[in-house]
């Protein structure tokens, strides 16, 4: 990479950093190229050389957020060792940890839609899948080795969702079973819901310690889907 390319990349990263600061102060809908240009003491046309439109900047921020989330969860899963259920629990714990330490990015990718922004599915969907696939693979591996013995089978998947699950399951590398993907959606939905409640301050008044509650819920959830939970994920 030559000097001009490095300078171009550095300015792109600075633009994204300023955008995150504006989102933290005013919400995700506050992204404005003109406001960012003013803070960076650039003209709006100069900024367009790095991001041709507001939507291009938002898309880049979304992809960065998914990449950051995925890296954090992969690191946690790898550190959990050989126990497949411990790796699955580590994925769920890392999901919460990342959300609480990257609240702006979490809101950007999972919060309220930004007015007039339409995400390019061909760019954002693969990034989202990459962020979550380590958890899906942990479930698939746990099913394959018998560490996870759910009460339901693939035949119990609702027929209304089975075709989509089957189509999506083969997009993973390596492909996963539709049952693993179904269970991952169940776990993700329940964990995500608790995290959203915590972020908006709804759990703290009643529970006092949302972290302890979340850990227990993850342990109980793994049991409910057929996992033999040991001390490693208590």
C-alpha positions as CSV (number, residue, x, y, z in Angstrom):
1,X,0.0,0.0,0.0
2,X,1.5,3.3,-1.0
3,X,1.4,6.6,0.9
4,X,-1.7,7.9,-0.9
5,X,-3.6,4.7,-0.2
6,X,-2.6,4.8,3.5
7,X,-3.7,8.4,3.8
8,X,-7.1,7.6,2.1
9,X,-7.7,4.7,4.5
10,X,-6.7,6.8,7.5
11,X,-9.2,9.5,6.6
12,X,-11.9,6.9,6.0
13,X,-11.3,5.6,9.5
14,X,-11.4,9.1,11.0
15,X,-14.7,9.7,9.3
16,X,-16.1,6.6,10.8
17,X,-14.8,7.5,14.2
18,X,-16.4,10.9,14.1
19,X,-19.7,9.3,12.9
20,X,-19.6,6.9,15.9
21,X,-19.1,9.9,18.2
22,X,-22.1,11.7,16.7
23,X,-24.2,8.5,17.0
24,X,-23.2,8.2,20.7
25,X,-24.3,11.7,21.4
26,X,-27.4,12.0,19.2
27,X,-28.5,8.5,18.2
28,X,-27.9,6.5,15.0
29,X,-30.1,8.7,12.9
30,X,-27.8,11.6,13.5
31,X,-25.3,10.5,10.9
32,X,-24.7,13.5,8.5
33,X,-21.8,13.8,6.1
34,X,-22.0,17.6,6.2
35,X,-21.8,17.6,10.0
36,X,-18.9,15.2,9.9
37,X,-17.2,17.3,7.3
38,X,-17.6,20.5,9.4
39,X,-16.0,18.8,12.5
40,X,-13.1,17.5,10.4
41,X,-12.7,20.9,8.7
42,X,-13.3,19.4,5.3
43,X,-15.7,20.5,2.5
44,X,-18.6,18.2,1.9
45,X,-17.4,17.5,-1.7
46,X,-14.0,16.5,-0.2
47,X,-15.7,14.0,2.1
48,X,-17.6,12.5,-0.8
49,X,-14.3,11.2,-2.1
50,X,-14.2,8.8,0.8
51,X,-17.9,8.0,1.2
52,X,-20.0,9.0,-1.9
53,X,-23.2,9.1,0.2
54,X,-24.5,8.9,3.8
55,X,-25.7,5.4,3.0
56,X,-22.3,4.2,2.0
57,X,-20.9,5.4,5.3
58,X,-23.7,3.7,7.3
59,X,-23.1,0.5,5.4
60,X,-19.4,0.6,6.2
61,X,-20.2,1.2,9.9
62,X,-22.6,-1.7,9.9
63,X,-20.0,-4.1,8.4
64,X,-17.3,-2.9,10.8
65,X,-19.7,-3.5,13.7
66,X,-20.5,-7.0,12.6
67,X,-16.8,-7.7,12.1
68,X,-16.0,-6.4,15.6
69,X,-18.8,-8.5,17.1
70,X,-17.7,-11.6,15.3
71,X,-14.1,-11.2,16.2
72,X,-15.0,-10.8,19.9
73,X,-17.2,-13.9,19.9
74,X,-14.7,-16.0,18.0
75,X,-12.0,-15.1,20.5
76,X,-14.2,-16.1,23.4
77,X,-15.2,-19.4,21.8
78,X,-11.6,-20.3,21.0
79,X,-10.6,-19.5,24.6
80,X,-13.3,-21.7,26.0
81,X,-11.4,-24.9,25.2
82,X,-12.6,-28.3,23.9
83,X,-16.0,-28.5,25.7
84,X,-18.5,-27.8,23.0
85,X,-21.2,-26.6,25.4
86,X,-18.7,-24.4,27.2
87,X,-17.9,-22.8,23.8
88,X,-21.6,-22.3,23.2
89,X,-22.0,-20.6,26.6
90,X,-18.9,-18.5,25.8
91,X,-20.5,-17.3,22.6
92,X,-23.6,-16.2,24.5
93,X,-21.6,-14.4,27.2
94,X,-19.4,-12.7,24.6
95,X,-22.5,-11.5,22.8
96,X,-23.7,-9.7,25.9
97,X,-20.2,-8.4,26.7
98,X,-19.8,-6.9,23.3
99,X,-23.2,-5.3,23.4
100,X,-22.5,-3.6,26.7
101,X,-19.1,-2.3,25.6
102,X,-20.2,-1.3,22.1
103,X,-23.6,0.1,22.7
104,X,-23.5,2.5,19.7
105,X,-22.6,-0.3,17.3
106,X,-25.1,-2.6,18.9
107,X,-27.9,-0.1,18.4
108,X,-26.7,0.6,14.8
109,X,-27.0,-3.1,13.8
110,X,-29.9,-4.2,16.0
111,X,-31.8,-1.1,17.0
112,X,-34.3,1.2,15.3
113,X,-34.0,1.5,11.5
114,X,-32.4,4.7,10.3
115,X,-34.8,6.8,8.3
116,X,-34.5,6.5,4.5
117,X,-31.6,4.0,4.8
118,X,-32.0,0.7,3.0
119,X,-29.2,-1.8,3.8
120,X,-27.7,-3.5,0.8
121,X,-28.5,-7.1,1.6
122,X,-25.7,-8.5,-0.5
123,X,-23.2,-6.6,1.7
124,X,-24.7,-6.6,5.2
125,X,-26.2,-10.0,5.3
126,X,-22.9,-11.9,4.8
127,X,-21.3,-9.7,7.5
128,X,-24.1,-10.5,9.9
129,X,-23.8,-14.3,9.2
130,X,-20.1,-14.2,9.7
131,X,-20.6,-12.5,13.1
132,X,-23.0,-15.2,14.3
133,X,-21.7,-18.3,12.6
134,X,-19.3,-19.4,15.4
135,X,-22.4,-19.9,17.6
136,X,-24.3,-21.8,15.0
137,X,-21.3,-24.1,14.4
138,X,-21.0,-24.7,18.1
139,X,-24.6,-25.8,18.2
140,X,-24.1,-28.0,15.1
141,X,-21.0,-29.6,16.6
142,X,-22.8,-30.2,19.9
143,X,-25.6,-31.9,18.1
144,X,-23.2,-34.1,16.1
145,X,-21.2,-35.3,19.1
146,X,-24.2,-35.9,21.3
147,X,-23.4,-33.2,23.8
148,X,-26.7,-31.6,22.9
149,X,-29.8,-33.8,22.7
150,X,-32.8,-31.7,22.1
151,X,-36.3,-33.0,22.7
152,X,-37.2,-31.8,19.1
153,X,-35.9,-33.2,15.9
154,X,-35.6,-31.8,12.4
155,X,-39.1,-33.1,11.7
156,X,-40.5,-30.9,14.4
157,X,-39.3,-27.7,12.7
158,X,-42.4,-25.7,11.7
159,X,-43.0,-26.3,7.9
160,X,-43.6,-22.6,7.4
161,X,-39.9,-21.9,8.3
162,X,-38.2,-25.1,7.2
163,X,-37.6,-24.1,3.5
164,X,-35.9,-20.9,4.5
165,X,-33.8,-22.6,7.2
166,X,-32.7,-25.3,4.7
167,X,-31.7,-22.6,2.2
168,X,-29.8,-20.6,4.8
169,X,-28.1,-23.6,6.4
170,X,-26.1,-24.4,3.3
171,X,-24.7,-20.9,3.2
172,X,-22.5,-21.6,6.2
173,X,-18.9,-22.9,5.8
174,X,-19.1,-25.7,6.4
175,X,-22.9,-26.1,6.0
176,X,-24.8,-26.7,9.2
177,X,-28.0,-28.7,9.9
178,X,-31.4,-26.8,9.7
179,X,-32.0,-28.0,13.3
180,X,-28.8,-26.3,14.5
181,X,-29.8,-23.1,12.8
182,X,-33.3,-23.3,14.3
183,X,-31.9,-23.8,17.8
184,X,-29.5,-21.0,17.3
185,X,-32.4,-18.6,16.4
186,X,-34.1,-19.7,19.6
187,X,-31.0,-19.0,21.7
188,X,-30.2,-15.8,20.0
189,X,-33.8,-14.5,20.4
190,X,-33.9,-15.2,24.1
191,X,-30.4,-13.9,24.8
192,X,-30.9,-10.8,22.6
193,X,-34.1,-10.0,24.3
194,X,-32.6,-9.9,27.7
195,X,-29.7,-7.8,26.5
196,X,-32.1,-5.2,25.0
197,X,-34.0,-5.1,28.3
198,X,-30.8,-4.5,30.1
199,X,-29.5,-1.8,27.8
200,X,-32.8,0.1,28.2
201,X,-32.5,-0.2,32.0
202,X,-35.6,-2.5,32.5
203,X,-33.9,-5.4,34.3
204,X,-31.8,-3.5,36.8
205,X,-34.6,-2.2,39.1
206,X,-36.0,-5.7,39.6
207,X,-32.9,-7.9,39.5
208,X,-30.1,-5.7,40.7
209,X,-27.5,-7.8,39.0
210,X,-28.4,-8.5,35.3
211,X,-25.1,-10.1,34.7
212,X,-25.8,-12.9,37.1
213,X,-29.3,-13.3,35.8
214,X,-28.1,-13.5,32.2
215,X,-25.5,-16.2,33.1
216,X,-28.1,-18.3,34.8
217,X,-30.5,-17.9,31.9
218,X,-27.8,-19.0,29.5
219,X,-27.1,-22.1,31.6
220,X,-30.9,-22.9,31.9
221,X,-31.4,-22.3,28.2
222,X,-28.7,-24.8,27.3
223,X,-30.3,-27.3,29.6
224,X,-33.7,-26.7,28.0
225,X,-32.4,-27.4,24.5
226,X,-30.8,-30.7,25.7
227,X,-27.4,-29.8,26.9
228,X,-25.7,-31.5,29.8
229,X,-24.5,-28.5,31.6
230,X,-21.3,-28.9,33.7
231,X,-19.3,-26.6,36.0
232,X,-17.5,-25.1,33.0
233,X,-20.5,-22.9,32.2
234,X,-22.2,-22.4,35.5
